[in-house]
C-alpha cells in the first residue's frame, strides 16, 4: 500500500494527525464550512488535544 502525504494544514504536526486520523480530517472539513481553511485544518489538531488533554488519533 502506498503512503500518501497530507499537506492541508501546512503545519507538520497537524498534517501528520490529518493523515492518520479520519476524525481529525472530518473535524477540519466541518470547521472549514464556517471558518477559513487556513484556520480550520491546523486547529483540528488543537481541538483533539483540548478535548482529551492529550493528542489521540
PDB file of N, CA, C and O in Angstrom:
ATOM      1  N   UNK A   1       0.836  -1.175   0.000  1.00  0.00           N
ATOM      2  CA  UNK A   1       0.000   0.000   0.000  1.00  0.00           C
ATOM      3  C   UNK A   1       0.883   1.240   0.000  1.00  0.00           C
ATOM      4  O   UNK A   1       1.863   1.317   0.741  1.00  0.00           O
ATOM      5  N   UNK A   2       0.528   2.206  -0.834  1.00  0.00           N
ATOM      6  CA  UNK A   2       1.293   3.453  -0.903  1.00  0.00           C
ATOM      7  C   UNK A   2       0.962   4.350   0.272  1.00  0.00           C
ATOM      8  O   UNK A   2      -0.176   4.399   0.737  1.00  0.00           O
ATOM      9  N   UNK A   3       1.976   5.058   0.743  1.00  0.00           N
ATOM     10  CA  UNK A   3       1.760   6.046   1.792  1.00  0.00           C
ATOM     11  C   UNK A   3       1.610   7.411   1.135  1.00  0.00           C
ATOM     12  O   UNK A   3       2.399   7.784   0.267  1.00  0.00           O
ATOM     13  N   UNK A   4       0.594   8.149   1.556  1.00  0.00           N
ATOM     14  CA  UNK A   4       0.325   9.469   0.996  1.00  0.00           C
ATOM     15  C   UNK A   4       0.620  10.536   2.034  1.00  0.00           C
ATOM     16  O   UNK A   4       0.436  10.322   3.232  1.00  0.00           O
ATOM     17  N   UNK A   5       1.073  11.672   1.571  1.00  0.00           N
ATOM     18  CA  UNK A   5       1.355  12.804   2.445  1.00  0.00           C
ATOM     19  C   UNK A   5       0.211  13.800   2.352  1.00  0.00           C
ATOM     20  O   UNK A   5      -0.217  14.172   1.259  1.00  0.00           O
ATOM     21  N   UNK A   6      -0.277  14.228   3.508  1.00  0.00           N
ATOM     22  CA  UNK A   6      -1.337  15.232   3.571  1.00  0.00           C
ATOM     23  C   UNK A   6      -0.688  16.552   3.931  1.00  0.00           C
ATOM     24  O   UNK A   6       0.098  16.629   4.876  1.00  0.00           O
ATOM     25  N   UNK A   7      -1.018  17.600   3.175  1.00  0.00           N
ATOM     26  CA  UNK A   7      -0.469  18.925   3.455  1.00  0.00           C
ATOM     27  C   UNK A   7      -1.575  19.975   3.384  1.00  0.00           C
ATOM     28  O   UNK A   7      -1.480  20.939   2.624  1.00  0.00           O
ATOM     29  N   UNK A   8      -2.606  19.781   4.168  1.00  0.00           N
ATOM     30  CA  UNK A   8      -3.700  20.746   4.208  1.00  0.00           C
ATOM     31  C   UNK A   8      -3.425  21.862   5.198  1.00  0.00           C
ATOM     32  O   UNK A   8      -3.697  23.029   4.914  1.00  0.00           O
ATOM     33  N   UNK A   9      -2.892  21.516   6.344  1.00  0.00           N
ATOM     34  CA  UNK A   9      -2.706  22.482   7.430  1.00  0.00           C
ATOM     35  C   UNK A   9      -1.444  23.315   7.263  1.00  0.00           C
ATOM     36  O   UNK A   9      -1.355  24.420   7.799  1.00  0.00           O
ATOM     37  N   UNK A  10      -0.470  22.798   6.529  1.00  0.00           N
ATOM     38  CA  UNK A  10       0.823  23.460   6.359  1.00  0.00           C
ATOM     39  C   UNK A  10       1.583  23.580   7.675  1.00  0.00           C
ATOM     40  O   UNK A  10       2.447  24.443   7.826  1.00  0.00           O
ATOM     41  N   UNK A  11       1.255  22.705   8.626  1.00  0.00           N
ATOM     42  CA  UNK A  11       1.975  22.570   9.891  1.00  0.00           C
ATOM     43  C   UNK A  11       2.256  21.083  10.052  1.00  0.00           C
ATOM     44  O   UNK A  11       1.318  20.286  10.056  1.00  0.00           O
ATOM     45  N   UNK A  12       3.519  20.685  10.184  1.00  0.00           N
ATOM     46  CA  UNK A  12       3.853  19.257  10.182  1.00  0.00           C
ATOM     47  C   UNK A  12       3.063  18.410  11.179  1.00  0.00           C
ATOM     48  O   UNK A  12       2.598  17.328  10.821  1.00  0.00           O
ATOM     49  N   UNK A  13       2.900  18.873  12.417  1.00  0.00           N
ATOM     50  CA  UNK A  13       2.190  18.072  13.421  1.00  0.00           C
ATOM     51  C   UNK A  13       0.714  17.925  13.062  1.00  0.00           C
ATOM     52  O   UNK A  13       0.137  16.847  13.207  1.00  0.00           O
ATOM     53  N   UNK A  14       0.111  19.007  12.597  1.00  0.00           N
ATOM     54  CA  UNK A  14      -1.303  18.951  12.221  1.00  0.00           C
ATOM     55  C   UNK A  14      -1.500  18.094  10.971  1.00  0.00           C
ATOM     56  O   UNK A  14      -2.454  17.319  10.904  1.00  0.00           O
ATOM     57  N   UNK A  15      -0.614  18.221   9.982  1.00  0.00           N
ATOM     58  CA  UNK A  15      -0.720  17.408   8.769  1.00  0.00           C
ATOM     59  C   UNK A  15      -0.562  15.924   9.086  1.00  0.00           C
ATOM     60  O   UNK A  15      -1.245  15.088   8.494  1.00  0.00           O
ATOM     61  N   UNK A  16       0.325  15.596  10.007  1.00  0.00           N
ATOM     62  CA  UNK A  16       0.532  14.197  10.390  1.00  0.00           C
ATOM     63  C   UNK A  16      -0.743  13.633  11.024  1.00  0.00           C
ATOM     64  O   UNK A  16      -1.136  12.505  10.726  1.00  0.00           O
ATOM     65  N   UNK A  17      -1.384  14.408  11.889  1.00  0.00           N
ATOM     66  CA  UNK A  17      -2.635  13.957  12.502  1.00  0.00           C
ATOM     67  C   UNK A  17      -3.728  13.795  11.448  1.00  0.00           C
ATOM     68  O   UNK A  17      -4.470  12.812  11.477  1.00  0.00           O
ATOM     69  N   UNK A  18      -3.838  14.736  10.528  1.00  0.00           N
ATOM     70  CA  UNK A  18      -4.844  14.632   9.477  1.00  0.00           C
ATOM     71  C   UNK A  18      -4.621  13.389   8.613  1.00  0.00           C
ATOM     72  O   UNK A  18      -5.582  12.781   8.140  1.00  0.00           O
ATOM     73  N   UNK A  19      -3.367  13.014   8.409  1.00  0.00           N
ATOM     74  CA  UNK A  19      -3.050  11.851   7.577  1.00  0.00           C
ATOM     75  C   UNK A  19      -3.442  10.542   8.255  1.00  0.00           C
ATOM     76  O   UNK A  19      -3.789   9.576   7.575  1.00  0.00           O
ATOM     77  N   UNK A  20      -3.391  10.497   9.581  1.00  0.00           N
ATOM     78  CA  UNK A  20      -3.658   9.228  10.260  1.00  0.00           C
ATOM     79  C   UNK A  20      -5.002   9.154  10.961  1.00  0.00           C
ATOM     80  O   UNK A  20      -5.406   8.077  11.402  1.00  0.00           O
ATOM     81  N   UNK A  21      -5.709  10.283  11.075  1.00  0.00           N
ATOM     82  CA  UNK A  21      -6.967  10.275  11.811  1.00  0.00           C
ATOM     83  C   UNK A  21      -8.123  10.783  10.949  1.00  0.00           C
ATOM     84  O   UNK A  21      -8.210  11.980  10.677  1.00  0.00           O
ATOM     85  N   UNK A  22      -8.999   9.894  10.523  1.00  0.00           N
ATOM     86  CA  UNK A  22     -10.169  10.338   9.767  1.00  0.00           C
ATOM     87  C   UNK A  22     -11.030  11.326  10.564  1.00  0.00           C
ATOM     88  O   UNK A  22     -11.632  12.228   9.981  1.00  0.00           O
ATOM     89  N   UNK A  23     -11.090  11.164  11.887  1.00  0.00           N
ATOM     90  CA  UNK A  23     -11.884  12.080  12.704  1.00  0.00           C
ATOM     91  C   UNK A  23     -11.311  13.493  12.654  1.00  0.00           C
ATOM     92  O   UNK A  23     -12.068  14.458  12.543  1.00  0.00           O
ATOM     93  N   UNK A  24     -10.000  13.632  12.732  1.00  0.00           N
ATOM     94  CA  UNK A  24      -9.379  14.957  12.641  1.00  0.00           C
ATOM     95  C   UNK A  24      -9.661  15.587  11.280  1.00  0.00           C
ATOM     96  O   UNK A  24      -9.937  16.784  11.193  1.00  0.00           O
ATOM     97  N   UNK A  25      -9.593  14.795  10.232  1.00  0.00           N
ATOM     98  CA  UNK A  25      -9.892  15.316   8.894  1.00  0.00           C
ATOM     99  C   UNK A  25     -11.349  15.755   8.808  1.00  0.00           C
ATOM    100  O   UNK A  25     -11.646  16.797   8.223  1.00  0.00           O
ATOM    101  N   UNK A  26     -12.260  14.976   9.382  1.00  0.00           N
ATOM    102  CA  UNK A  26     -13.671  15.339   9.370  1.00  0.00           C
ATOM    103  C   UNK A  26     -13.906  16.634  10.151  1.00  0.00           C
ATOM    104  O   UNK A  26     -14.633  17.513   9.689  1.00  0.00           O
ATOM    105  N   UNK A  27     -13.296  16.755  11.327  1.00  0.00           N
ATOM    106  CA  UNK A  27     -13.438  17.982  12.119  1.00  0.00           C
ATOM    107  C   UNK A  27     -12.927  19.177  11.322  1.00  0.00           C
ATOM    108  O   UNK A  27     -13.563  20.231  11.303  1.00  0.00           O
ATOM    109  N   UNK A  28     -11.774  19.015  10.661  1.00  0.00           N
ATOM    110  CA  UNK A  28     -11.241  20.097   9.830  1.00  0.00           C
ATOM    111  C   UNK A  28     -12.185  20.479   8.711  1.00  0.00           C
ATOM    112  O   UNK A  28     -12.356  21.662   8.418  1.00  0.00           O
ATOM    113  N   UNK A  29     -12.808  19.478   8.074  1.00  0.00           N
ATOM    114  CA  UNK A  29     -13.750  19.770   6.994  1.00  0.00           C
ATOM    115  C   UNK A  29     -14.991  20.489   7.516  1.00  0.00           C
ATOM    116  O   UNK A  29     -15.495  21.413   6.877  1.00  0.00           O
ATOM    117  N   UNK A  30     -15.476  20.065   8.670  1.00  0.00           N
ATOM    118  CA  UNK A  30     -16.635  20.735   9.258  1.00  0.00           C
ATOM    119  C   UNK A  30     -16.303  22.166   9.643  1.00  0.00           C
ATOM    120  O   UNK A  30     -17.095  23.074   9.391  1.00  0.00           O
ATOM    121  N   UNK A  31     -15.139  22.379  10.251  1.00  0.00           N
ATOM    122  CA  UNK A  31     -14.723  23.735  10.602  1.00  0.00           C
ATOM    123  C   UNK A  31     -14.560  24.587   9.351  1.00  0.00           C
ATOM    124  O   UNK A  31     -14.884  25.775   9.359  1.00  0.00           O
ATOM    125  N   UNK A  32     -14.062  23.988   8.283  1.00  0.00           N
ATOM    126  CA  UNK A  32     -13.827  24.722   7.038  1.00  0.00           C
ATOM    127  C   UNK A  32     -15.119  25.274   6.448  1.00  0.00           C
ATOM    128  O   UNK A  32     -15.074  26.218   5.659  1.00  0.00           O
ATOM    129  N   UNK A  33     -16.260  24.713   6.809  1.00  0.00           N
ATOM    130  CA  UNK A  33     -17.534  25.213   6.315  1.00  0.00           C
ATOM    131  C   UNK A  33     -17.901  26.557   6.947  1.00  0.00           C
ATOM    132  O   UNK A  33     -18.705  27.307   6.393  1.00  0.00           O
ATOM    133  N   UNK A  34     -17.314  26.857   8.103  1.00  0.00           N
ATOM    134  CA  UNK A  34     -17.669  28.061   8.839  1.00  0.00           C
ATOM    135  C   UNK A  34     -16.543  29.087   8.951  1.00  0.00           C
ATOM    136  O   UNK A  34     -16.795  30.276   9.147  1.00  0.00           O
ATOM    137  N   UNK A  35     -15.317  28.626   8.827  1.00  0.00           N
ATOM    138  CA  UNK A  35     -14.157  29.499   9.019  1.00  0.00           C
ATOM    139  C   UNK A  35     -13.138  29.232   7.910  1.00  0.00           C
ATOM    140  O   UNK A  35     -13.241  28.213   7.227  1.00  0.00           O
ATOM    141  N   UNK A  36     -12.164  30.112   7.714  1.00  0.00           N
ATOM    142  CA  UNK A  36     -11.185  29.912   6.641  1.00  0.00           C
ATOM    143  C   UNK A  36     -10.396  28.604   6.801  1.00  0.00           C
ATOM    144  O   UNK A  36     -10.065  28.191   7.913  1.00  0.00           O
ATOM    145  N   UNK A  37     -10.107  27.972   5.671  1.00  0.00           N
ATOM    146  CA  UNK A  37      -9.367  26.710   5.671  1.00  0.00           C
ATOM    147  C   UNK A  37      -8.035  26.826   6.391  1.00  0.00           C
ATOM    148  O   UNK A  37      -7.594  25.875   7.036  1.00  0.00           O
ATOM    149  N   UNK A  38      -7.386  27.985   6.287  1.00  0.00           N
ATOM    150  CA  UNK A  38      -6.082  28.174   6.913  1.00  0.00           C
ATOM    151  C   UNK A  38      -6.165  28.038   8.436  1.00  0.00           C
ATOM    152  O   UNK A  38      -5.164  27.733   9.084  1.00  0.00           O
ATOM    153  N   UNK A  39      -7.333  28.256   9.003  1.00  0.00           N
ATOM    154  CA  UNK A  39      -7.515  28.099  10.440  1.00  0.00           C
ATOM    155  C   UNK A  39      -8.093  26.730  10.778  1.00  0.00           C
ATOM    156  O   UNK A  39      -7.742  26.142  11.801  1.00  0.00           O
ATOM    157  N   UNK A  40      -8.973  26.222   9.926  1.00  0.00           N
ATOM    158  CA  UNK A  40      -9.721  25.005  10.236  1.00  0.00           C
ATOM    159  C   UNK A  40      -8.831  23.776  10.400  1.00  0.00           C
ATOM    160  O   UNK A  40      -8.917  23.094  11.421  1.00  0.00           O
ATOM    161  N   UNK A  41      -7.991  23.482   9.434  1.00  0.00           N
ATOM    162  CA  UNK A  41      -7.238  22.236   9.475  1.00  0.00           C
ATOM    163  C   UNK A  41      -6.143  22.226  10.533  1.00  0.00           C
ATOM    164  O   UNK A  41      -5.997  21.209  11.211  1.00  0.00           O
ATOM    165  N   UNK A  42      -5.361  23.292  10.724  1.00  0.00           N
ATOM    166  CA  UNK A  42      -4.395  23.264  11.823  1.00  0.00           C
ATOM    167  C   UNK A  42      -5.076  23.168  13.186  1.00  0.00           C
ATOM    168  O   UNK A  42      -4.540  22.534  14.095  1.00  0.00           O
ATOM    169  N   UNK A  43      -6.226  23.772  13.340  1.00  0.00           N
ATOM    170  CA  UNK A  43      -6.874  23.797  14.643  1.00  0.00           C
ATOM    171  C   UNK A  43      -7.694  22.552  14.938  1.00  0.00           C
ATOM    172  O   UNK A  43      -8.146  22.377  16.070  1.00  0.00           O
ATOM    173  N   UNK A  44      -7.897  21.693  13.970  1.00  0.00           N
ATOM    174  CA  UNK A  44      -8.495  20.389  14.260  1.00  0.00           C
ATOM    175  C   UNK A  44      -7.586  19.636  15.223  1.00  0.00           C
ATOM    176  O   UNK A  44      -8.067  18.936  16.113  1.00  0.00           O
ATOM    177  N   UNK A  45      -6.282  19.776  15.051  1.00  0.00           N
ATOM    178  CA  UNK A  45      -5.311  19.154  15.967  1.00  0.00           C
ATOM    179  C   UNK A  45      -5.462  19.737  17.365  1.00  0.00           C
ATOM    180  O   UNK A  45      -5.478  18.992  18.346  1.00  0.00           O
ATOM    181  N   UNK A  46      -5.573  21.049  17.470  1.00  0.00           N
ATOM    182  CA  UNK A  46      -5.718  21.679  18.774  1.00  0.00           C
ATOM    183  C   UNK A  46      -6.994  21.217  19.474  1.00  0.00           C
ATOM    184  O   UNK A  46      -6.987  20.997  20.685  1.00  0.00           O
ATOM    185  N   UNK A  47      -8.083  21.068  18.729  1.00  0.00           N
ATOM    186  CA  UNK A  47      -9.323  20.585  19.322  1.00  0.00           C
ATOM    187  C   UNK A  47      -9.180  19.164  19.839  1.00  0.00           C
ATOM    188  O   UNK A  47      -9.727  18.826  20.888  1.00  0.00           O
ATOM    189  N   UNK A  48      -8.449  18.329  19.110  1.00  0.00           N
ATOM    190  CA  UNK A  48      -8.226  16.954  19.568  1.00  0.00           C
ATOM    191  C   UNK A  48      -7.448  16.945  20.875  1.00  0.00           C
ATOM    192  O   UNK A  48      -7.746  16.149  21.765  1.00  0.00           O
ATOM    193  N   UNK A  49      -6.469  17.806  21.000  1.00  0.00           N
ATOM    194  CA  UNK A  49      -5.678  17.883  22.231  1.00  0.00           C
ATOM    195  C   UNK A  49      -6.527  18.443  23.360  1.00  0.00           C
ATOM    196  O   UNK A  49      -6.533  17.878  24.454  1.00  0.00           O
ATOM    197  N   UNK A  50      -7.239  19.529  23.129  1.00  0.00           N
ATOM    198  CA  UNK A  50      -8.003  20.196  24.170  1.00  0.00           C
ATOM    199  C   UNK A  50      -9.165  19.359  24.681  1.00  0.00           C
ATOM    200  O   UNK A  50      -9.508  19.452  25.859  1.00  0.00           O
ATOM    201  N   UNK A  51      -9.770  18.560  23.846  1.00  0.00           N
ATOM    202  CA  UNK A  51     -10.932  17.787  24.271  1.00  0.00           C
ATOM    203  C   UNK A  51     -10.553  16.620  25.172  1.00  0.00           C
ATOM    204  O   UNK A  51     -11.385  16.157  25.952  1.00  0.00           O
ATOM    205  N   UNK A  52      -9.324  16.136  25.085  1.00  0.00           N
ATOM    206  CA  UNK A  52      -8.920  14.962  25.864  1.00  0.00           C
ATOM    207  C   UNK A  52      -7.759  15.255  26.805  1.00  0.00           C
ATOM    208  O   UNK A  52      -7.457  14.453  27.688  1.00  0.00           O
ATOM    209  N   UNK A  53      -7.111  16.394  26.621  1.00  0.00           N
ATOM    210  CA  UNK A  53      -5.925  16.689  27.418  1.00  0.00           C
ATOM    211  C   UNK A  53      -4.669  16.075  26.847  1.00  0.00           C
ATOM    212  O   UNK A  53      -3.572  16.325  27.346  1.00  0.00           O
ATOM    213  N   UNK A  54      -4.814  15.273  25.806  1.00  0.00           N
ATOM    214  CA  UNK A  54      -3.649  14.660  25.144  1.00  0.00           C
ATOM    215  C   UNK A  54      -4.026  14.403  23.693  1.00  0.00           C
ATOM    216  O   UNK A  54      -5.208  14.352  23.351  1.00  0.00           O
ATOM    217  N   UNK A  55      -3.043  14.245  22.863  1.00  0.00           N
ATOM    218  CA  UNK A  55      -3.274  14.016  21.440  1.00  0.00           C
ATOM    219  C   UNK A  55      -3.607  12.552  21.211  1.00  0.00           C
ATOM    220  O   UNK A  55      -2.854  11.655  21.589  1.00  0.00           O
ATOM    221  N   UNK A  56      -4.740  12.338  20.589  1.00  0.00           N
ATOM    222  CA  UNK A  56      -5.154  10.983  20.221  1.00  0.00           C
ATOM    223  C   UNK A  56      -5.487  10.989  18.741  1.00  0.00           C
ATOM    224  O   UNK A  56      -5.787  12.043  18.179  1.00  0.00           O
ATOM    225  N   UNK A  57      -5.438   9.847  18.113  1.00  0.00           N
ATOM    226  CA  UNK A  57      -5.794   9.848  16.715  1.00  0.00           C
ATOM    227  C   UNK A  57      -5.769   8.529  16.077  1.00  0.00           C
ATOM    228  O   UNK A  57      -6.056   8.414  14.886  1.00  0.00           O
TER     229      UNK A  57
END
